[in-house]
Amino acid sequence: MSTLYKVLGALAFVVLVIFTCVAYVWYRIAFMPELIPAQTGDTFVEVPEVVATSTKVDVTPTTNATSTPVEQPVRVNPDLLTPEQKALLETFGVDTANLVITPHMRVCAIGSVGEVRLREIEKGATPTVAEGLNLLVCYKK
């Protein structure tokens, strides 16, 4: 009987930890927006063209004839997202079927996670929860 109590106690602890993490994330997003880094400056970044290559995203800079950055939103094909990326986005309430990334969001994301890490995520890496929160702020702006 004591083994059952140990298992139930461990399960209750895990549930408590998960609940605490979710509550913290909700609190930070809802009540502490001043702690989330704000985007400053009018920096323009080349928007990647999303090309289907198996389950990964190929990031290719796109420019127009005058070599100025394209300032058009990019619609992300949900089939190119990994299951982990979809799950994380859906956890944060993002509709993966209608995911659109604007140049402003991209600049914000580079400021939040860095350009190298953003490219890794674009190529299929799953962001950590902290990175996901920072990217969510960029998405909600």
C-alpha positions as a printed NumPy array, in Angstrom:
array([[  0.   ,   0.   ,   0.   ],
       [  2.888,   2.394,   0.706],
       [  4.108,   2.027,  -2.91 ],
       [  0.709,   3.198,  -4.122],
       [  0.955,   6.29 ,  -1.921],
       [  4.447,   7.022,  -3.225],
       [  3.258,   6.777,  -6.833],
       [  0.209,   8.95 ,  -6.126],
       [  2.383,  11.479,  -4.298],
       [  4.84 ,  11.654,  -7.203],
       [  1.973,  12.049,  -9.68 ],
       [  0.419,  14.817,  -7.565],
       [  3.789,  16.597,  -7.449],
       [  4.178,  16.428, -11.237],
       [  0.661,  17.784, -11.744],
       [  1.379,  20.601,  -9.263],
       [  4.588,  21.553, -11.086],
       [  2.838,  21.601, -14.479],
       [ -0.042,  23.666, -13.063],
       [  2.425,  26.142, -11.532],
       [  4.28 ,  26.546, -14.841],
       [  1.054,  27.132, -16.784],
       [ -0.162,  29.623, -14.176],
       [  3.14 ,  31.51 , -14.33 ],
       [  3.027,  31.694, -18.126],
       [ -0.55 ,  32.943, -18.06 ],
       [  0.264,  35.513, -15.355],
       [  3.304,  36.805, -17.196],
       [  1.442,  37.238, -20.477],
       [ -1.699,  38.698, -18.929],
       [ -0.364,  40.978, -16.194],
       [  3.288,  41.741, -16.795],
       [  3.688,  42.929, -20.401],
       [  6.228,  45.542, -19.279],
       [  8.692,  42.736, -18.489],
       [  8.561,  41.449, -22.045],
       [ 11.195,  43.095, -24.279],
       [  9.704,  45.689, -26.603],
       [ 10.721,  46.14 , -30.224],
       [ 12.627,  49.35 , -30.812],
       [ 13.796,  50.968, -34.02 ],
       [ 12.72 ,  50.559, -37.603],
       [ 15.017,  47.738, -38.622],
       [ 14.034,  45.876, -41.762],
       [ 14.956,  42.246, -42.201],
       [ 14.643,  40.156, -45.324],
       [ 11.614,  37.927, -45.033],
       [ 12.315,  34.279, -45.824],
       [ 10.46 ,  32.468, -48.548],
       [  9.076,  29.216, -47.198],
       [  9.807,  26.333, -49.567],
       [  8.468,  22.818, -49.006],
       [ 11.277,  20.32 , -48.437],
       [ 10.034,  17.193, -46.668],
       [  9.061,  18.291, -43.145],
       [ 11.625,  21.074, -42.765],
       [ 11.445,  24.737, -43.763],
       [ 14.023,  26.014, -46.234],
       [ 14.77 ,  29.662, -45.476],
       [ 15.816,  31.619, -48.548],
       [ 16.093,  35.418, -48.385],
       [ 13.81 ,  37.129, -50.892],
       [ 14.333,  40.588, -52.366],
       [ 12.652,  42.519, -55.126],
       [ 14.358,  43.983, -58.224],
       [ 15.775,  46.961, -56.299],
       [ 17.277,  44.72 , -53.567],
       [ 15.163,  46.161, -50.783],
       [ 13.641,  43.746, -48.303],
       [ 10.243,  42.377, -49.193],
       [  7.761,  43.758, -46.684],
       [  4.985,  41.245, -47.19 ],
       [  3.637,  38.819, -44.598],
       [  4.556,  35.147, -45.061],
       [  1.877,  32.506, -44.559],
       [  3.354,  29.391, -42.945],
       [  2.169,  26.087, -44.387],
       [  1.04 ,  24.072, -41.331],
       [  2.177,  20.846, -43.005],
       [  5.78 ,  22.068, -42.757],
       [  5.623,  22.437, -38.965],
       [  6.944,  19.566, -36.881],
       [  4.441,  17.906, -34.522],
       [  6.327,  19.421, -31.572],
       [  6.133,  22.92 , -33.075],
       [  2.399,  22.491, -33.756],
       [  1.793,  21.27 , -30.211],
       [  3.681,  24.204, -28.694],
       [  1.86 ,  26.743, -30.88 ],
       [ -1.528,  25.215, -30.084],
       [ -0.662,  25.206, -26.363],
       [ -0.236,  28.978, -26.602],
       [ -3.509,  29.363, -28.511],
       [ -2.032,  30.003, -31.971],
       [ -4.102,  28.77 , -34.919],
       [ -1.523,  26.805, -36.924],
       [ -3.839,  26.602, -39.936],
       [ -3.725,  30.403, -40.359],
       [ -0.202,  31.247, -39.164],
       [  1.118,  34.421, -40.812],
       [  4.5  ,  35.973, -39.994],
       [  4.994,  39.671, -40.715],
       [  8.363,  41.402, -41.123],
       [  7.772,  43.177, -37.795],
       [  7.209,  39.81 , -36.057],
       [ 10.44 ,  38.493, -37.567],
       [ 12.454,  41.486, -36.331],
       [ 10.929,  41.035, -32.878],
       [ 11.743,  37.296, -32.943],
       [ 15.367,  37.992, -33.855],
       [ 15.542,  40.374, -30.909],
       [ 14.005,  37.752, -28.615],
       [ 15.879,  34.561, -29.504],
       [ 18.661,  35.717, -31.815],
       [ 19.058,  35.203, -35.547],
       [ 20.958,  31.912, -35.31 ],
       [ 18.386,  30.313, -32.983],
       [ 15.506,  31.651, -35.092],
       [ 16.999,  29.973, -38.182],
       [ 17.287,  26.7  , -36.222],
       [ 13.616,  26.955, -35.253],
       [ 12.658,  27.742, -38.858],
       [ 14.495,  24.604, -39.958],
       [ 12.556,  22.379, -37.547],
       [ 13.998,  22.804, -34.036],
       [ 11.419,  23.059, -31.271],
       [ 11.685,  26.225, -29.153],
       [ 11.958,  25.91 , -25.397],
       [  9.023,  27.107, -23.311],
       [ 10.859,  30.366, -22.523],
       [ 11.624,  30.917, -26.222],
       [  8.02 ,  30.051, -27.047],
       [  6.788,  32.717, -24.637],
       [  9.099,  35.333, -26.122],
       [  8.06 ,  34.405, -29.652],
       [  4.404,  34.463, -28.621],
       [  4.82 ,  38.078, -27.541],
       [  6.181,  38.874, -31.004],
       [  3.245,  37.047, -32.606],
       [  0.658,  38.895, -30.51 ],
       [  2.077,  42.391, -31.254]])
